[in-house]
Amino acid sequence: MARGDHPQRTPFYGVVLIVVALAAAMIVNRTAPVWVQVPVYVLAVLAAMAGFVMTFRDLS
């Protein structure tokens, strides 16, 4: 296996995307006004969906 070619790297990045999306939504829920919350929620959903695909793409 070549350097930087680890098979578990993509699922790890997917999990990181999901965790960051959840953390962003939680932080914005507590601190930001509604006009900031909505775009962050939309971006968080998109990031979580991309993370889900990256995490479970090799499951077959």
CORCORJO-V879873 format. One record per pair of residues at least 24 apart in sequence whose ideal C-beta (glycine too) atoms are under 10 Angstrom apart, sorted by the first residue. I is the first residue (numbers start at 1). J is the second residue. Records with the same first field share a line. If there is no record, write none. Layout:
BEGIN
I = J / J
END
This chain:
BEGIN
7 = 58
8 = 58
9 = 54
10 = 53 / 54 / 55 / 57 / 58
11 = 51 / 54 / 55 / 56 / 57 / 58 / 59
12 = 54 / 55
13 = 50 / 51 / 54 / 55
14 = 48 / 50 / 51 / 52 / 53 / 54 / 55 / 56 / 57
15 = 51 / 52 / 54 / 55
16 = 47 / 51 / 54 / 55
17 = 44 / 46 / 47 / 48 / 49 / 50 / 51 / 52 / 53 / 54 / 55
18 = 44 / 47 / 48 / 49 / 50 / 51 / 52 / 54 / 55
19 = 47 / 48 / 51
20 = 44 / 47 / 48 / 51
21 = 45 / 46 / 47 / 48 / 49 / 50 / 51 / 52
22 = 47 / 48 / 51
24 = 48
END
